Amino acid sequence: MPFKQWQRRIGETLDLPEDLFSGGPRITLVGFAVIMIEDFRRIISFSDERVIVTVGSGHVELWGKGLVLAELSPQEIEIKGEIHGLKLREEETCTKG
């Protein structure tokens, strides 16, 4: 049994949230003023109106006004400000054959 299937089965058996084993980022939005992104890889772009970070196999883009980096750790980034929108984009993988 592949590792991912084994993880999923254990999670279902223990009734754990699926996102713990998905391998993707965890994004928490608190109102329209705070966003926390766990498991991000790197900051691509940061200004007071637009932020782009790489996560897992894609990007998170955030836009608004007065955006500031409130906290930064190797596992999490916290951004505060007037949040207007959020876009998630998963990168497609292409295989030539």
DSSP file (Angstrom, degrees, kcal/mol; ACC not computed):
  #  RESIDUE AA STRUCTURE BP1 BP2  ACC     N-H-->O    O-->H-N    N-H-->O    O-->H-N    TCO  KAPPA ALPHA  PHI   PSI    X-CA   Y-CA   Z-CA
    1    1 A M              0   0    0      0, 0.0     5,-0.0     0, 0.0     0, 0.0   0.000 360.0 360.0 360.0 127.5    0.0    0.0    0.0
    2    2 A P     >  -     0   0    0      0, 0.0     4,-2.2     0, 0.0     3,-0.2  -0.230 360.0-114.4 -60.2 151.6    1.5    3.4   -1.0
    3    3 A F  H  > S+     0   0    0      1,-0.2     4,-2.7     2,-0.2     5,-0.2   0.873 113.7  54.5 -56.6 -43.2    2.4    5.7    1.9
    4    4 A K  H  > S+     0   0    0      1,-0.2     4,-2.4     2,-0.2    -1,-0.2   0.901 109.6  47.3 -61.2 -41.7   -0.2    8.4    1.0
    5    5 A Q  H  > S+     0   0    0     -3,-0.2     4,-2.5     2,-0.2    -1,-0.2   0.905 111.6  51.3 -65.2 -40.6   -3.0    5.8    1.1
    6    6 A W  H  X S+     0   0    0     -4,-2.2     4,-2.3     2,-0.2    -2,-0.2   0.921 110.6  48.6 -62.0 -44.6   -1.7    4.4    4.4
    7    7 A Q  H  X S+     0   0    0     -4,-2.7     4,-2.6     1,-0.2    -2,-0.2   0.929 111.0  50.5 -59.2 -46.7   -1.7    8.0    5.9
    8    8 A R  H  X S+     0   0    0     -4,-2.4     4,-2.5     1,-0.2    -2,-0.2   0.912 110.6  49.2 -60.3 -44.0   -5.2    8.6    4.6
    9    9 A R  H  X S+     0   0    0     -4,-2.5     4,-2.6     2,-0.2    -1,-0.2   0.915 111.2  48.6 -63.2 -43.7   -6.5    5.4    6.2
   10   10 A I  H  X S+     0   0    0     -4,-2.3     4,-2.4     2,-0.2    -1,-0.2   0.930 112.0  50.2 -61.4 -44.8   -4.9    6.1    9.5
   11   11 A G  H  <>S+     0   0    0     -4,-2.6     5,-2.9     1,-0.2     4,-0.4   0.898 111.9  47.1 -60.0 -42.8   -6.4    9.6    9.5
   12   12 A E  H ><5S+     0   0    0     -4,-2.5     3,-0.8     3,-0.2    -1,-0.2   0.912 111.7  51.0 -65.5 -42.3   -9.8    8.3    8.7
   13   13 A T  H 3<5S+     0   0    0     -4,-2.6    -2,-0.2     1,-0.2    -1,-0.2   0.900 116.0  40.6 -62.0 -41.5   -9.6    5.6   11.4
   14   14 A L  T 3<5S-     0   0    0     -4,-2.4    -1,-0.2    -5,-0.2    -2,-0.2   0.433 110.4-123.3 -87.3   1.1   -8.5    8.2   14.0
   15   15 A D  T < 5 +     0   0    0     -3,-0.8    -3,-0.2    -4,-0.4    -4,-0.1   0.902  53.8 161.7  56.7  45.8  -11.1   10.7   12.7
   16   16 A L      < -     0   0    0     -5,-2.9    -1,-0.2    -6,-0.1    -2,-0.0  -0.637  49.6 -87.3 -92.2 153.0   -8.3   13.3   12.1
   17   17 A P    >   -     0   0    0      0, 0.0     3,-1.5     0, 0.0     4,-0.3  -0.348  33.6-130.7 -59.3 137.3   -8.9   16.3    9.7
   18   18 A E  G >> S+     0   0    0      1,-0.3     3,-1.7     2,-0.2     4,-0.5   0.812 101.3  68.2 -60.0 -32.9   -8.0   15.5    6.2
   19   19 A D  G 34 S+     0   0    0      1,-0.3     4,-0.5     2,-0.2     3,-0.3   0.680  84.5  71.6 -66.7 -15.6   -5.8   18.5    5.7
   20   20 A L  G <4 S+     0   0    0     -3,-1.5    -1,-0.3     1,-0.2    -2,-0.2   0.800 111.1  29.8 -66.0 -26.7   -3.2   17.1    8.2
   21   21 A F  T <4 S+     0   0    0     -3,-1.7    -1,-0.2    -4,-0.3    -2,-0.2   0.353  95.1  90.9-114.0   3.4   -2.2   14.6    5.6
   22   22 A S  S  < S-     0   0    0     -4,-0.5    -2,-0.1    -3,-0.3    -3,-0.1   0.761  81.8-136.4 -75.4 -23.6   -2.9   16.4    2.3
   23   23 A G        +     0   0    0     -4,-0.5    -1,-0.1     1,-0.3    -3,-0.1   0.422  66.4 115.3  82.3  -2.9    0.6   17.9    2.1
   24   24 A G  S    S-     0   0    0     -5,-0.2    -1,-0.3     1,-0.2    -2,-0.1  -0.365  73.9 -82.5 -92.6 175.7   -0.9   21.2    1.1
   25   25 A P        -     0   0    0      0, 0.0     2,-0.5     0, 0.0    14,-0.2  -0.359  31.8-132.5 -75.6 157.4   -0.7   24.5    2.9
   26   26 A R  E     -A   38   0A   0     12,-1.0    12,-3.0    -2,-0.1     2,-0.5  -0.967  23.6-167.4-109.4 122.4   -3.1   25.5    5.7
   27   27 A I  E     -A   37   0A   0     -2,-0.5     2,-0.5    10,-0.2    10,-0.2  -0.949   4.5-170.6-116.6 124.2   -4.5   28.9    5.2
   28   28 A T  E     -A   36   0A   0      8,-2.9     8,-2.8    -2,-0.5     2,-0.5  -0.964   2.1-167.2-118.0 121.9   -6.4   30.7    8.1
   29   29 A L  E     -A   35   0A   0     -2,-0.5     2,-0.7     6,-0.2     6,-0.2  -0.939   3.4-163.1-109.4 123.3   -8.2   33.9    7.4
   30   30 A V  E >>  -A   34   0A   0      4,-3.0     3,-1.5    -2,-0.5     4,-1.4  -0.893  59.9 -58.0-109.1 103.8   -9.3   35.9   10.4
   31   31 A G  T 34 S-     0   0    0     -2,-0.7     0, 0.0     1,-0.2     0, 0.0  -0.365  95.2 -51.3  61.0-139.5  -12.0   38.4    9.3
   32   32 A F  T 34 S+     0   0    0      1,-0.1    51,-3.0    -3,-0.1    -1,-0.2   0.066 132.1  61.3-115.1  21.1  -10.7   40.7    6.6
   33   33 A A  T <4 S+     0   0    0     -3,-1.5    48,-1.9     1,-0.3     2,-0.4   0.609  95.8  42.6-126.0 -16.7   -7.5   41.7    8.5
   34   34 A V  E  <  +AB  30  80A   0     -4,-1.4    -4,-3.0    46,-0.2     2,-0.4  -0.998  49.5 180.0-139.9 136.3   -5.3   38.7    9.2
   35   35 A I  E     -AB  29  79A   0     44,-2.3    44,-2.7    -2,-0.4     2,-0.4  -1.000   7.0-166.1-134.2 135.9   -4.1   35.8    7.2
   36   36 A M  E     -AB  28  78A   0     -8,-2.8    -8,-2.9    -2,-0.4     2,-0.5  -0.981   2.2-166.9-120.5 130.7   -1.8   33.0    8.3
   37   37 A I  E     -AB  27  77A   0     40,-2.6    40,-1.8    -2,-0.4     3,-0.5  -0.960   6.8-163.2-121.1 114.1   -0.3   30.6    5.8
   38   38 A E  E    S+AB  26  76A   0    -12,-3.0   -12,-1.0    -2,-0.5    38,-0.2  -0.671  70.3  21.9 -93.9 151.4    1.4   27.5    7.2
   39   39 A D  S    S+     0   0    0     36,-2.7    17,-0.7    -2,-0.3    -1,-0.2   0.848  80.5 160.3  63.3  38.2    3.8   25.3    5.2
   40   40 A F  E     -C   55   0A   0     35,-0.6    15,-0.3    -3,-0.5    -1,-0.2  -0.544  30.9-154.5 -83.4 158.1    4.8   28.1    2.8
   41   41 A R  E     -     0   0A   0     13,-3.8     2,-0.3     1,-0.4    14,-0.2   0.860  61.2 -23.0-100.2 -49.1    8.0   27.7    0.8
   42   42 A R  E     -C   54   0A   0     12,-0.9    12,-2.9     0, 0.0     2,-0.6  -0.993  56.5-106.7-160.7 160.4    9.1   31.2    0.0
   43   43 A I  E     +C   53   0A   0     -2,-0.3    10,-0.2    10,-0.2     3,-0.1  -0.831  29.1 178.8 -91.6 121.7    7.9   34.8   -0.6
   44   44 A I  E     +     0   0A   0      8,-2.6     2,-0.3    -2,-0.6     9,-0.2   0.874  69.5   1.5 -87.8 -44.5    7.9   35.7   -4.3
   45   45 A S  E     -C   52   0A   0      7,-1.8     7,-2.7     2,-0.0     2,-0.4  -0.998  61.2-178.6-148.2 139.9    6.6   39.2   -4.0
   46   46 A F  E     +C   51   0A   0     -2,-0.3     2,-0.3     5,-0.2     5,-0.2  -0.940  17.1 142.3-145.8 121.2    5.6   41.5   -1.1
   47   47 A S        -     0   0    0      3,-2.2     3,-0.1    -2,-0.4    -2,-0.0  -0.864  63.7 -94.3-140.5 177.8    4.3   45.0   -1.2
   48   48 A D  S    S+     0   0    0     -2,-0.3    19,-2.5     1,-0.2    18,-0.2   0.557 125.6  34.1 -74.4  -4.7    1.7   46.9    0.8
   49   49 A E  S    S+     0   0    0      1,-0.3    15,-1.8    16,-0.2     2,-0.3   0.532 122.5  31.6-121.5 -13.1   -0.9   46.0   -1.8
   50   50 A R  E     - D   0  63A   0     13,-0.2    -3,-2.2    17,-0.1     2,-0.4  -0.985  52.8-176.7-153.5 136.7    0.0   42.5   -3.1
   51   51 A V  E     -CD  46  62A   0     11,-2.8    11,-2.9    -2,-0.3     2,-0.4  -0.999   2.0-174.8-133.8 135.3    1.7   39.4   -1.7
   52   52 A I  E     +CD  45  61A   0     -7,-2.7    -8,-2.6    -2,-0.4    -7,-1.8  -0.993   8.7 176.7-130.0 125.9    2.6   36.2   -3.5
   53   53 A V  E     -CD  43  60A   0      7,-2.3     7,-2.6    -2,-0.4     2,-0.4  -0.957  28.1-123.3-127.2 148.5    4.0   33.2   -1.7
   54   54 A T  E     +CD  42  59A   0    -12,-2.9   -13,-3.8    -2,-0.3   -12,-0.9  -0.745  32.4 177.6 -88.4 134.1    4.9   29.7   -3.0
   55   55 A V  E >   -CD  40  58A   0      3,-2.4     3,-3.5    -2,-0.4   -15,-0.2  -0.999  52.0 -51.2-136.3 137.7    3.2   26.8   -1.2
   56   56 A G  T 3  S-     0   0    0    -17,-0.7   -32,-0.1    -2,-0.4   -33,-0.0  -0.039 124.6 -13.7  40.5-113.0    3.4   23.1   -1.9
   57   57 A S  T 3  S+     0   0    0      2,-0.1    34,-2.9    -3,-0.1    -1,-0.3  -0.075 132.8  20.9-109.4  32.2    2.8   22.8   -5.6
   58   58 A G  E <  S-DE  55  90A   0     -3,-3.5    -3,-2.4    32,-0.3     2,-0.3  -0.828  77.9 -84.4-164.9-156.1    1.4   26.3   -6.3
   59   59 A H  E     -DE  54  89A   0     30,-2.8    30,-2.6    -5,-0.3     2,-0.5  -0.944  14.7-147.3-134.5 152.5    1.0   29.9   -5.2
   60   60 A V  E     -DE  53  88A   0     -7,-2.6    -7,-2.3    -2,-0.3     2,-0.4  -0.994  17.9-166.3-117.0 126.8   -1.1   32.0   -2.9
   61   61 A E  E     -DE  52  87A   0     26,-2.9    26,-2.9    -2,-0.5     2,-0.4  -0.955   6.5-177.3-115.7 133.7   -1.8   35.5   -4.0
   62   62 A L  E     -DE  51  86A   0    -11,-2.9   -11,-2.8    -2,-0.4     2,-0.3  -0.983   0.2-176.0-130.5 137.3   -3.2   38.1   -1.7
   63   63 A W  E     +DE  50  85A   0     22,-2.0    21,-2.4    -2,-0.4    22,-1.9  -0.972  25.5 100.8-136.8 155.3   -4.2   41.7   -2.3
   64   64 A G  E     - E   0  83A   0    -15,-1.8     2,-0.4    -2,-0.3    19,-0.2  -0.915  63.0 -60.8 172.3-148.2   -5.5   44.6   -0.3
   65   65 A K  E    S+ E   0  82A   0     17,-2.2    17,-2.7    -2,-0.3   -16,-0.2  -0.985 102.7   9.1-133.4 143.5   -4.2   47.8    1.4
   66   66 A G  E    S+     0   0A   0     -2,-0.4     2,-0.3   -18,-0.2   -17,-0.2   0.814  76.6 178.6  62.7  33.1   -1.7   48.4    4.1
   67   67 A L  E     +     0   0A   0    -19,-2.5     2,-0.3    14,-0.2    14,-0.2  -0.508   1.5 177.9 -71.8 131.0   -0.4   44.8    4.1
   68   68 A V  E     - E   0  80A   0     12,-2.9    12,-2.4    -2,-0.3     2,-0.9  -0.965  36.6-113.0-133.8 150.6    2.4   44.2    6.5
   69   69 A L  E     + E   0  79A   0     -2,-0.3    10,-0.2    10,-0.2     3,-0.1  -0.743  36.1 174.4 -82.6 107.5    4.4   41.1    7.5
   70   70 A A  E     +     0   0A   0      8,-2.2     2,-0.3    -2,-0.9     9,-0.2   0.863  64.9   4.6 -85.2 -38.9    3.3   40.6   11.1
   71   71 A E  E     - E   0  78A   0      7,-1.6     7,-2.7     2,-0.0     2,-0.4  -0.997  58.1-174.4-148.0 146.5    5.2   37.3   11.8
   72   72 A L  E     + E   0  77A   0     -2,-0.3     5,-0.2     5,-0.2    -3,-0.0  -0.967  14.9 154.7-143.9 125.0    7.6   35.1    9.9
   73   73 A S        -     0   0    0      3,-2.8     3,-0.1    -2,-0.4    -2,-0.0  -0.880  58.5 -95.9-136.6 170.5    8.9   31.7   10.9
   74   74 A P  S    S+     0   0    0      0, 0.0     3,-0.1     0, 0.0   -34,-0.0   0.768 125.3  33.9 -60.7 -22.7   10.2   28.8    8.8
   75   75 A Q  S    S+     0   0    0      1,-0.2   -36,-2.7   -36,-0.1   -35,-0.6   0.682 121.6  32.0-103.9 -21.5    6.8   27.2    9.0
   76   76 A E  E     -B   38   0A   0    -38,-0.2    -3,-2.8   -37,-0.2     2,-0.4  -0.979  49.7-161.3-145.4 148.4    4.3   30.1    8.9
   77   77 A I  E     -BE  37  72A   0    -40,-1.8   -40,-2.6    -2,-0.3     2,-0.5  -0.994  11.5-162.5-126.5 137.4    3.8   33.6    7.6
   78   78 A E  E     -BE  36  71A   0     -7,-2.7    -8,-2.2    -2,-0.4    -7,-1.6  -0.985   6.7-171.8-122.6 127.3    1.3   36.0    9.1
   79   79 A I  E     -BE  35  69A   0    -44,-2.7   -44,-2.3    -2,-0.5     2,-0.3  -0.958   1.2-168.6-121.3 134.2    0.1   39.1    7.2
   80   80 A K  E     +BE  34  68A   0    -12,-2.4   -12,-2.9    -2,-0.4     2,-0.3  -0.885  35.4  81.7-120.8 154.0   -2.1   41.9    8.5
   81   81 A G  E    S-     0   0A   0    -48,-1.9     2,-1.0    -2,-0.3   -15,-0.2  -0.933  88.0 -37.0 148.8-167.8   -3.8   44.7    6.8
   82   82 A E  E     - E   0  65A   0    -17,-2.7   -17,-2.2    -2,-0.3     2,-0.5  -0.778  62.3-155.9 -89.3 100.7   -7.0   45.4    4.8
   83   83 A I  E     + E   0  64A   0    -51,-3.0   -19,-0.3    -2,-1.0     3,-0.1  -0.684  23.6 168.9 -87.7 122.1   -7.5   42.1    2.9
   84   84 A H  E     -     0   0A   0    -21,-2.4     2,-0.3    -2,-0.5   -20,-0.2   0.739  60.9  -5.9-100.5 -30.4   -9.5   42.4   -0.3
   85   85 A G  E     - E   0  63A   0    -22,-1.9   -22,-2.0   -53,-0.0     2,-0.3  -0.997  46.8-153.7-165.1 163.3   -8.9   39.1   -2.0
   86   86 A L  E     - E   0  62A   0     -2,-0.3     2,-0.4   -24,-0.2   -24,-0.2  -0.996  10.0-170.5-145.2 134.0   -7.2   35.8   -2.1
   87   87 A K  E     - E   0  61A   0    -26,-2.9   -26,-2.9    -2,-0.3     2,-0.5  -0.995   6.8-158.8-130.8 132.6   -6.3   33.5   -5.1
   88   88 A L  E     - E   0  60A   0     -2,-0.4     2,-0.4   -28,-0.2   -28,-0.2  -0.921  11.2-175.8-107.9 132.4   -5.0   30.0   -4.9
   89   89 A R  E     - E   0  59A   0    -30,-2.6   -30,-2.8    -2,-0.5     2,-0.5  -0.962  10.9-157.2-133.4 117.2   -3.2   28.7   -8.0
   90   90 A E  E     - E   0  58A   0     -2,-0.4   -32,-0.3   -32,-0.2     2,-0.2  -0.790  25.2-121.8 -92.3 131.7   -2.0   25.1   -8.2
   91   91 A E        -     0   0    0    -34,-2.9     2,-0.4    -2,-0.5    -1,-0.0  -0.507  22.7-133.1 -73.0 136.0    0.8   24.6  -10.8
   92   92 A E        -     0   0    0     -2,-0.2     2,-0.5     2,-0.0    -1,-0.1  -0.707  12.9-140.1 -88.2 140.1    0.0   22.1  -13.5
   93   93 A T        -     0   0    0     -2,-0.4     2,-0.5     2,-0.0    -1,-0.0  -0.874  14.8-159.2-101.7 132.6    2.6   19.5  -14.2
   94   94 A C        -     0   0    0     -2,-0.5     2,-0.5     2,-0.0    -2,-0.0  -0.910   3.3-163.6-112.4 134.3    3.1   18.6  -17.9
   95   95 A T        -     0   0    0     -2,-0.5     2,-0.4     0, 0.0    -2,-0.0  -0.972   8.5-150.4-118.1 126.0    4.7   15.4  -19.0
   96   96 A K              0   0    0     -2,-0.5    -2,-0.0     1,-0.1     0, 0.0  -0.772 360.0 360.0 -92.8 137.2    5.9   15.1  -22.5
   97   97 A G              0   0    0     -2,-0.4    -1,-0.1     0, 0.0     0, 0.0   0.420 360.0 360.0-154.3 360.0    5.9   11.6  -24.0
